[in-house]
Amino acid sequence: MRKSLLSLMGCMALAAWPAAVRADDAVHEKLVSIAKDLTFTSAAALPMLATALGIPGHDAELDVPSEACLL
């Protein structure tokens, strides 16, 4: 009786495991999406950050220093 109960519990745990893995994958994908959004939004607002991070496409957005800054 006890052996069959342990077997049943083991089968139930194995059956539930893929659902837990899928839930973890969904959370991971959501966090990756948030991180990408934060990174690329910050890069668009701060072109020097984009350059430092190696994100292309923001070089033309760099501030042009005035003559007063060059002196």
Residue pairs with C-beta under 8 A, 6 or more apart in sequence:
39 53
39 55
40 55
42 49
43 49
43 50
43 53
43 55
43 58
44 50
44 58
44 61
47 58
47 59
47 61
47 62
47 63
48 62
50 56
50 57
50 58
50 61
51 58
51 59
51 62
